[in-house]
Amino acid sequence: MELARCAVQEYLERELLTREKGLQGVIFALQANFGMSEKRTVELGPRAAQAMAAGRMSENERRDLLRAMTEDATRNEDIHDQEEADESTGRTAD
């Protein structure tokens, strides 16, 4: 019985790596019958990582971080607005 179970698991794992379509059934079978699970990783940029760490920051550090993030957002918005204005007048930035 254990040999058959291992053979099925090996087959499903091979299908997961080689099959191009219809993976949902393979994934379900591996999760339901063999205890496998999906792992998702999220990568944060440096500002987002700082914001996540804000709980460990002092009030002044949080205020400084918020000020820097607001300045960055405003700067990016100004650049975007200027690019839109240039496009509407037919000018391009050199």
Summary of the structure (lengths in Angstrom):
residues: 94
radius of gyration: 25.5
end to end distance: 71.3
largest distance: 74.8
contacts: 169
relative contact order: 0.06
helix: 76%
strand: 0%
